[in-house]
Amino acid sequence: MAKTKSKKDDSQDEGEGKGVIRETLSTVLWALAIAFVMRTLIFQPFHIPSGSMLPGLMKGDYLITSKYSVGYGQYAAAPLPFPVKNGRLLERGPERGDVIVFRPEGSKKNYIKRVIGLPGDQIEVKDGVVSINGAAVGLKRGETEGFRIYSGKTAIDKQGQRVVETLPNQVSYVTYDAEINNKLDNSGLRTVPAGHYFVMGDNRDHSFDSRVAVASGGAGYVPAENIIGKAEIILLSANEDFSIKKPWTWFNMRGGRFFKGIE
């Protein structure tokens, strides 16, 4: 004789179903909370949209930046506000040569550049050579090679000389010198204000950085509280034809740029 389900059995099944739903929602909420905390306090991914940091960083690179290495400013939890108006909580550095992600004053876009000048430093760019507190940085010129930049979606092929630049703290990295007598080659003597940093792109002739005022589309001096994080590693790098909307391009990656440290 077949058994029939009682109302008690139905009620038990309904209770178990609600319990599963509650447990699933709880798991999802915990996962979102943990992801938010990690993104705000530990790491955050960013995408390189231009060639201003060539040759080290390329358009299409996806980076991981650390928050804890530089402390927490007003954009630490962007787009949500973070309760910091001046400086950064647990402030550390950054140091000369660090590559940082930040927001210029009044901008809603994130920039990535290299720290050249610290608060109080005197910075001058003359004929393309950077001087810090009256002393020119070390330069070692190398070969000329081709690279590509973009104006909107239009690709422009250029030639640039590789130049190894060494800062006073002995941090070295490679820059591009692509044009003689470029308008950015002479900045005049600047004194970095207290609580601010002077940053430059490694692709020196194609970077609107601290040499250019914010009102003219540059980065200007970067306030400490506007720093978001320090770029640590290239997670992966997508080729020019990559598009998240086109699944058949998802595997169009650049070999040799997975989990690559940033110099």
N, C-alpha and C positions, 0 to 999 in steps of 0.2 A: 504494500500500500504506500503510495507516494506521500511524502511529507509536504505540508503547506506552510508558507512563511507567516508567522504571526506579526501582529502590529509591533510587538517588542523587537522582533528581528529587523523589521523595516526601520524602526527608530534608531536601532543600533547602527545599521548600515548608513543612515543619513548622518548620524553623529560622526562616524568614521570618515565619511566624505568631507564634512566640514573641517574635521581635524587635519586632513591632508591638505586642504586648501589653505588653512591658517598656517600650517607648517611651511608650505611652499612660499606664501607671501612673506613670512618671516625670514626665510632664507634669502629671498630676492632683496628685501629691504636691508638685511645685514650686508649682503654682497655690495649693494649700491653705497652703503655707508662706508664700508672699508675702502672701496674704490675712490670715493670722494676724499677721504682722509689721506690716502696715499697720493692722490693727485695734488692735493693742497699742501701737504707737509713734506712729501718725500720726492716723488718723481712726476714729471709731466712730459708728454710727447709734443713735438713741434715739427712742422714741415717747412723746408727751405723753398721759398717761392721765386728766388732770383739768383743771379750770379755774382752778387756783391761780395761774397766770401770765397770766391775762387782764388787759388786752386784747391784749397783744403776741403771746402764744402760746396756742393753742387746743387743746382736747382733739381728738386726731386728727392733730396735726402730727407729721411725721417729720423729725427734726433730724440734722444732722451736727455732731459735736463734735470739736475738735482736742485731741490729747493733748500734742503737743510745745509748745503755747503755755503750758502750766502745769506741765510736768514730769510725772514718773511716780510715782504713789503705789502703795499696796498693792493697789488694785483695778484697776490698769492693764490686766491681762490676765484679769480676771474672766470666767468662774468659776475659772480657774486662778490659783494664788497668784503674787504678784510679790515678789521679795526686798527689800521695803522695810518697815521697822517704824515708823520715825519720819521725818516730813518726806517730801520727794519728791526723786527723782533729777532733776538738771538743773532745779531749782525756779525758776519764773518767776511772779511774781504769785500769785494773780490780783489785779486792781485793783478798786477800788470801781466798781460799775455793771456788772461782768462777770456774765453769766449762766452758771452752772456746773452740772454734773451731779456728784453725790456720793452717798455712802452714810452715813447717820447711824450713830453708834456702835451696834453690836449688831444692825443691821438687814441684811436681805438684799435690800431694795428700793432702787432708785435714785431719788433726788429731783432736781428741778431748781428752782433759786431764784436770786435776784440777790444778789450780794455787796454788803453795806451797810457792814459794819464790818471793819476789819483788826485783826491782833493788837495788843493794847494800847489800842484805841479805847474810849471811853466812849459807849455807845449808850443812848438813852432814847426811848421812844415815849409821847407824852403827848397825849391827845385826838386820836389818829390822826396826829400830826405827829412825824416822826423828827428827833431831834437827834443830831449827831455831835460829840463833844468840846465840848459846851456850846453849839453853834450849830445852829439849826434849818435843815434843808435848804430850798432854794428851792421854792416851790409856786406853780403857776398853775392855777386851777380852771377847768374848762370845762363842757360840756353833760352832761346826764344821759342815759344810753342803756340799753337792755335788753341782758342777756346771760343765758347759760344755764350752770348748773352741774349736777352729778350727785351723787346720794346712792345709791351702788350703780348700778343701771341706771335709776333714777328721775330724770327731768329736772325741774329746778326753775328757773323763770324769775325773774330778779331785775332790779333797777334799780341802776345805779351811776353816780356822777359821775366823769368823766374828769379826772384831776389830773396835770399834768406836774410831775414831781419832778426837781430838779437837785441833784446831789451837789457837795461841795467841789471835786472835780476837774473840774467842769463837764460831767460826763456826765448827759444828760437822757433820760427815758423816761416812758411813760404808765402810771399806776396807776388802780385803781378804788377809790373810797370809796363803799361800798354801804350802810353802816349807821352810824347815830349811836349813840355809847356802846356799841359792840361790845366784847365782853370782851377782844379783842386790841388795843384802842386805847390801852391803858395798860400798859406793860411794866415800869415802874420803871427805875432807872438800872442799867445792866449794864456791866461791864468785860470786854472780850473777852480770854480767856486767851492767853498766848503760844502760837504755833503753831496758832491756831484762827481761824475766821472767823465773822462774824455775817451770816446770810442772811435774806432776806425774799421772799415771793411778791408779785408786782405786784397781784394781786387781794387787797388787804390784809385784808379782813374774812373771807376764805375760804381762808386759808393757814396751816397748822400748820408754822411755820418756826422760826427761832432764838428767837422769843418764847415758844415752848412747849418744855418739856423732853422729851428722848427718852422718858423713862418715861411721859409723858402723850401720846405719839403724835406729838410734834413732831420738828423737826430738831436742836434744841439747838445748841450751838456746834459748828462743823464742823472736825474736825482736818485739818490740811494733807494728811496721808497718805491721807485718805478722799476727796479730790477726784479725780474720774475724768477730766474734761475741760471745756473751755470751749465752750459752744454757739455755733456760728458762723453757720449757715445753715439755713433751712427748706427741706428737699428737696422735699417735697410735703405736702398736707394732705387727709385723707380725711373725707368727710361722716359723719354719725352712723350712717347705715345701711350703711357699708362693713364688709365682713367678708372676711377672706382665705379663709374656707370657702365663700363664695358668689361664684363667678366673675362672675355678672351684676352685682355691685356694684363690681367693680374699677375702673370708670371714673367712679365717683361721687366726684369730687375737687372741692375748692374752687378756683375760678379765682382767679388773682392771687396765689397763695401758693407758686408753684413757684420754687425757687432764690431765696428772699427772705432778705435779710440780717437778722440779729437785732440789735435796738437795746437 
